Structure formats: structure tokens, C-alpha cells
Amino acid sequence: MSGATRGSLSVEALYSDHHGWLQCWLGRRLGDVMDAEDLAQDTFVRVIRTSQDLSALEQPRRFLVTVARGLTIDLFRRRTLERQYLEALASLPEPQWPSEEERALVLQTLLELDAMLAGLGRRVHQAFIYSQLEGLTYQQIADQLGVSLRTIKSDMARAMEHCCLYRLQHDLP
């Protein structure tokens, strides 16, 4: 490390010592220079916002790769969700298409919902979607997923708790 000694690593030193390397690393994995540049910058923005004690880092590149991988997963999830939304819109007759502003709002809402539900297990996530978006009863969800009603009640309680905590952590109404 040229700009930092062990025990005194700052964001500035981390950036100057590792930004170029991280951008190249991302570029090789993503195959897209623009995405690599954006994700490298986003990685350092995330590092600035974290409460991680940088002076305690023994392997700064490993730390940066961990942050960058999470951001890469988020990028691909966003793109997949956006593509699926646009495909769903394409199936509607053109007069029913929402305005650009409405599409942007719906997409933002979908992305926020996806982020809120991230971390829930597949079954809990699916149960929540069935309940909240498709209006199924708990018994219908249990039948659909092939589990007991008690399991669905437990899953829904877990999902609700998870969503409430997410809202509190992200200062959402």
C-alpha cells in the first residue's frame, strides 16, 4: 500500500491505492468498461457510507471485492426486474401503456420492494407476494406452496417483521 500504512488506512488512501485495481477487476468480470467504472465508484461511495473501521482492514482488496460483488448483484437484479417490467408492459395494448413518469415511479417502487424483500428465504418471499400482491388467503398460499397453514403464518410474521425493520432502517414511511 503506497498511501497508507497498516492501522491508518483512510478512504482517500484506500481509493488511491485500490481504485484502479478494482475497476480493472470489475471490467474483467463484467466485460463492460462503463459498468466497471460505475460500480467501482459506487463501491467507494458505499465504503464512505459504511461504519466499517478501515484502519482495522488487513485485506482491503478483499473488502472492496465483497462490497463490489454485492453492488454487482444489485445491478443485475435491477436490470432483470426492469427487463421483466418492460416485457410485461409490452404485452399490453399501446393505449394502456403508462407515461414515462408513471413507468419510472412503478419501476422505482418495484426496485424498492425487491430490496425490501431481499434476504427473505424463497418460500417466505413467495408467500408474501402471494398474500400482498395476489390477494391469496393464508390457506390458499399453504395449498399453493404445499406446506401447513401454521408454516405460512410463521412465514408471514417473519416477512412482516423483516419489512418493518427494513422501513425503520431506511427511514421509510
C-alpha positions as CSV (number, residue, x, y, z in Angstrom):
1,M,0.0,0.0,0.0
2,S,1.5,3.2,-1.1
3,G,-0.8,5.8,0.5
4,A,-1.5,4.0,3.8
5,T,0.3,2.1,6.5
6,R,-1.3,-0.7,8.4
7,G,-3.5,0.8,11.1
8,S,-4.0,4.2,9.4
9,L,-6.0,3.4,6.3
10,S,-8.3,6.2,5.2
11,V,-10.9,6.3,2.5
12,E,-8.6,8.6,0.4
13,A,-5.7,6.1,0.8
14,L,-8.0,3.2,0.0
15,Y,-9.2,4.9,-3.1
16,S,-5.8,6.0,-4.4
17,D,-4.2,2.6,-3.7
18,H,-7.0,0.4,-5.0
19,H,-9.5,2.2,-7.3
20,G,-7.6,1.4,-10.5
21,W,-7.2,-2.2,-9.5
22,L,-10.9,-2.6,-8.6
23,Q,-12.0,-1.0,-11.8
24,C,-9.8,-3.5,-13.8
25,W,-11.1,-6.4,-11.7
26,L,-14.7,-5.4,-12.3
27,G,-14.0,-4.8,-16.0
28,R,-12.7,-8.3,-16.5
29,R,-15.7,-9.8,-14.7
30,L,-18.4,-7.7,-16.3
31,G,-16.9,-7.3,-19.8
32,D,-18.2,-3.7,-19.8
33,V,-15.9,-0.7,-19.1
34,M,-18.7,1.7,-18.3
35,D,-20.4,-0.7,-15.8
36,A,-16.9,-1.3,-14.2
37,E,-16.3,2.4,-13.8
38,D,-19.8,3.0,-12.3
39,L,-19.5,0.0,-9.9
40,A,-16.0,1.0,-8.8
41,Q,-17.3,4.5,-7.9
42,D,-20.4,3.1,-6.2
43,T,-18.1,0.7,-4.2
44,F,-16.2,3.7,-2.8
45,V,-19.4,5.6,-2.1
46,R,-20.7,2.6,-0.2
47,V,-17.4,2.4,1.7
48,I,-17.7,6.1,2.7
49,R,-21.2,5.5,4.0
50,T,-20.3,2.4,6.0
51,S,-19.4,2.4,9.6
52,Q,-16.5,-0.1,8.9
53,D,-13.3,0.8,10.7
54,L,-11.0,1.0,7.7
55,S,-7.9,1.1,10.0
56,A,-8.7,-2.5,11.0
57,L,-8.7,-3.8,7.4
58,E,-6.0,-6.4,6.9
59,Q,-7.0,-7.2,3.3
60,P,-8.5,-4.1,1.8
61,R,-8.9,-5.6,-1.7
62,R,-10.9,-8.5,-0.3
63,F,-13.2,-6.0,1.5
64,L,-13.6,-3.9,-1.7
65,V,-14.4,-7.1,-3.7
66,T,-17.0,-8.1,-1.2
67,V,-18.7,-4.6,-1.5
68,A,-18.4,-4.6,-5.3
69,R,-19.9,-8.1,-5.6
70,G,-22.9,-7.0,-3.6
71,L,-23.3,-4.0,-5.9
72,T,-22.9,-6.1,-9.0
73,I,-25.7,-8.5,-7.8
74,D,-27.9,-5.4,-7.1
75,L,-27.1,-4.1,-10.7
76,F,-28.1,-7.4,-12.3
77,R,-31.2,-7.7,-10.1
78,R,-32.3,-4.2,-11.1
79,R,-31.7,-4.9,-14.8
80,T,-33.6,-8.2,-14.6
81,L,-36.5,-6.6,-12.8
82,E,-36.6,-3.7,-15.3
83,R,-36.5,-6.0,-18.3
84,Q,-39.3,-8.1,-16.8
85,Y,-41.4,-5.0,-16.2
86,L,-40.8,-3.7,-19.7
87,E,-41.7,-7.2,-21.1
88,A,-45.0,-7.1,-19.1
89,L,-45.7,-3.6,-20.4
90,A,-45.1,-4.8,-24.0
91,S,-47.9,-7.3,-23.6
92,L,-50.4,-4.5,-23.0
93,P,-52.1,-2.7,-25.9
94,E,-50.3,0.6,-26.5
95,P,-53.1,2.8,-25.3
96,Q,-52.8,1.2,-21.9
97,W,-49.1,1.9,-21.5
98,P,-48.3,4.2,-18.6
99,S,-46.5,7.5,-19.2
100,E,-42.7,7.6,-18.9
101,E,-43.1,9.3,-15.5
102,E,-45.5,6.5,-14.3
103,R,-43.2,3.8,-15.6
104,A,-40.3,5.4,-13.7
105,L,-42.4,5.5,-10.5
106,V,-43.6,1.9,-10.8
107,L,-40.1,0.7,-11.6
108,Q,-38.7,2.6,-8.6
109,T,-41.4,1.0,-6.4
110,L,-40.7,-2.4,-7.7
111,L,-36.9,-2.0,-7.1
112,E,-37.7,-0.8,-3.5
113,L,-40.0,-3.7,-2.9
114,D,-37.3,-6.1,-4.3
115,A,-34.7,-4.6,-2.0
116,M,-37.1,-4.8,1.0
117,L,-37.8,-8.5,0.3
118,A,-34.1,-9.3,-0.3
119,G,-32.8,-11.6,2.4
120,L,-36.1,-13.4,2.9
121,G,-36.0,-17.1,2.1
122,R,-37.6,-18.2,-1.2
123,R,-40.7,-19.6,0.4
124,V,-41.2,-16.6,2.7
125,H,-40.7,-14.3,-0.2
126,Q,-43.2,-16.2,-2.3
127,A,-45.8,-16.4,0.5
128,F,-45.5,-12.6,1.0
129,I,-46.0,-12.0,-2.8
130,Y,-49.0,-14.3,-2.9
131,S,-50.6,-12.6,0.1
132,Q,-49.8,-8.9,-0.6
133,L,-49.9,-8.8,-4.4
134,E,-52.1,-11.6,-5.5
135,G,-54.5,-11.4,-2.5
136,L,-54.5,-15.1,-1.6
137,T,-55.6,-16.3,1.8
138,Y,-53.0,-18.0,4.1
139,Q,-54.8,-21.3,3.4
140,Q,-54.6,-20.8,-0.3
141,I,-50.9,-19.9,0.0
142,A,-50.3,-23.0,2.1
143,D,-52.0,-25.2,-0.5
144,Q,-50.1,-23.5,-3.3
145,L,-46.7,-24.0,-1.7
146,G,-47.5,-27.4,-0.2
147,V,-46.9,-26.5,3.4
148,S,-49.0,-26.2,6.5
149,L,-51.1,-23.2,7.4
150,R,-49.0,-22.8,10.6
151,T,-45.9,-22.6,8.4
152,I,-47.4,-19.8,6.3
153,K,-48.5,-17.9,9.4
154,S,-44.9,-18.1,10.7
155,D,-43.5,-17.1,7.3
156,M,-45.8,-14.1,7.0
157,A,-44.9,-13.0,10.5
158,R,-41.2,-13.2,9.6
159,A,-41.9,-11.3,6.3
160,M,-43.8,-8.6,8.1
161,E,-41.1,-8.2,10.8
162,H,-38.4,-8.1,8.0
163,C,-40.3,-5.4,6.1
164,C,-40.9,-3.3,9.3
165,L,-37.2,-3.4,10.2
166,Y,-36.3,-2.5,6.6
167,R,-38.6,0.5,6.7
168,L,-37.1,1.6,10.1
169,Q,-33.5,1.2,8.9
170,H,-34.2,3.1,5.7
171,D,-36.4,5.8,7.3
172,L,-39.4,5.0,5.1
173,P,-43.0,5.9,6.0
